[in-house]
């Protein structure tokens, strides 16, 4: 398992405010506890009301802002994930279309529903962002021009309350991983709100293997 640099994650979350966000689109699916789809949505992030933007930014921000290398951990995709029909290929397609291809999204929702386990209704929220990474000078001060563009997805699995009102994420991921101020398509950053009781089925959904150090991390959590 690769190590996540906390500063990389802070670089992303600093932009996740109403005045600074560069999110382009939000999509999602509402699921009942048995995994049946109750409804979907797909819209421009800019069309949301200020209240909706704030609530959804809080959900998206919770994933990269989580405790790095404990609640947010980095995993490498196995070779087969990049082949035709693999999850990494599907995620790359969803990213490159900016979440505008509903057929790709439906494929993801259906596969997730087959594997995710919950004792309550839940929502799968997807966010798309194109972030212009600012250049840093040798003294680490930001310069005006852009270094490169980082295009990525955030996915959050959230419990639902009331009229399809999502709570804070129970688990989720950021893809591609953001490493050294650049994208890393070989890795995905996986979030678990409760590392002591993780949604291991998310690993199956993504097609990555659970790290063998998990038991050691649990012992650290118990001691703390």
Secondary structure, DSSP 8 states (H G I E B T S, - for coil): -----HHHHHHHHTT-STTT--EEEEEEEEE-TTS-EEEEEEEEGGGS-HHHHHHHHHHHHHHHTS-BTTTEEEEE--GGGGSTT-HHHHHHHHHHTTT--HHHHHHHHHHHHHH---SS-EEEEEEEEEEEEEEE-TTS-EEEEEEEEEEEEEEEEEEEETTTEEEEEEEEEEESEE-SSSEETTEEEEEES-GGG--THHHHHHT----TTHHHHHHHHHH-
